[in-house]
């Protein structure tokens, strides 16, 4: 078995969702209040009326547990009223409440093996392998990220698309980022409980960092079997390798429809290849996006040809999308390579929705927003869980092939 290692910070806190009448002017803002009467975190809930309050209670003894205190909802309300004074808080209804003690604990491994020579067969996730204070807002969020990370890898191995060695990356990736969260959470919780002893600017900085963790944007995976080095990062500075793909507005060429590039991807286990064209790319039939398309469609080294099972759609494993710098009305889809208009399904209908252009009309230029090298372009490889795996030159065919050869199983 695995053991959660760590300790309790001996701080008791209460949390409640309330319907209340108050003259506190910022009740519909996310607010952190520190006073000599205690501390409160206010988070407005959905619907316009419900408010969540995190309320600091007394410190616990070294061997004391919060359950021994017998804290009631009325005590939470009274503590909140004292902190908010001279503003008033008239609680009309408590929809839900609880009390807890802060503790940061983590397992050193999230699977059943300590050897890379053995394939893991038992996995743990969420509260089973890491705990932290609710104020970091990551209990459910981080647990869902754990299981999504594990889910696509399990599916890939069970479908015999990837080697079982891939499963080692679950614990390797998620344990490290959970430790980073716990380190942040420990300092955040300590700062929050420090009555008046923290510089407000420092507190605000941590509050903003907390928001990035909550949004799932604070995670960065280290280089591994499925996350490359950042040797070509300058080609797409806004897509850091190892971090969540940051979407941006584009125009879909086939119908001039504005949309976010990141929203075209579904949670279907496919890898995404986003090919950002360099300058005058449409006139360069040997290189750039057109050269990449030729490699992917024709070369024996092509990951598309090596790892797409016979009889399946051409984009069933790798979803290639092209983003050109030209205006959308200057791009002729019928002149582009067939891999950008793949035939799909029973009737072999053409998918015309693979090509995009900047939304110049709205002033949203994805090349500028995400720091894409306008002269050279870039190939951004994105994992099934929407994390950037590689940033490569458009003509780095051997490097692209070698990356997927490291963990995928040939289907041909």
C-alpha angles and dihedrals in degrees: 000000000000125000128215107233124200140065145258120263089218093236120134118209136178128210129194140168108221143180103216144163112227141159091214100123098212099050091123092053128081099255136177114201123193119186141150087261094058141277136288135187113204119200119177111226129212123285099047099266112052116092130190117216125193106198127192114229130184126309116262127233119255093264098025126115125207092238089066091064096064091216115189134206088249090059090052091051092049092050091050091049091053093052093047094048128155083034115072130235117195107185110206098178138004107213094184138348142176142167128225144168122236114248133160114204134156141178117235091225133027097204139051101259134073094188127080087211091069125066113234115242103172122056135183128200143176119007090358090073108019136027131181141155117301089231090078086063091222107113097101096018096058092041091055090049089051093054095042089052090050096040100061091044093050091048092049092051095043090051087051090238093121136034118259089243086077089075092069088067092068095070092033092056104035099042092055095050091044089055089051090051092049092050089051092043093051092055092041092051091047092050091048092052094046105104107224096328100108127084106246091225091055090046091051091050090055091045090057092046088052088057092057091052090050091051091051091244097111094076123100119175118213124237111288144136090303102027117063134211120272096240093128097034092123089071091067108014093172093060104063112198110249095025134099113279108258109220125221137186119274139162118244105229100215094062105008089241116160115229143140115273093220092055095064090072118089127201092255103125096257126134116237124222111193109191111197109197124229125227115303089002095151089064094050106084094170101049142020119042094338092053091048090051091052091050093049094047100041116018120099086223093057113123088215092059096038099047106029109094117237113266095024126112115278091244098042093109104019120037107201118199126179126208116192128193092224123099111271093244091057095060117090108205093196089061094055125094116279093244086071089053100039122182113239143186134001095321096040092236118180117252103219096177100086100092128078142176134195116279093240093165092065092039093247108134108178091198090060095038094053100033097245115176102250095201100046104023120207145240112229114196113202126193124230089261091057097253118135109250101177143003109202141165111265090246097048091113097150093047091049092049093047092052094058093038087064096070112004128091119230113249095196 
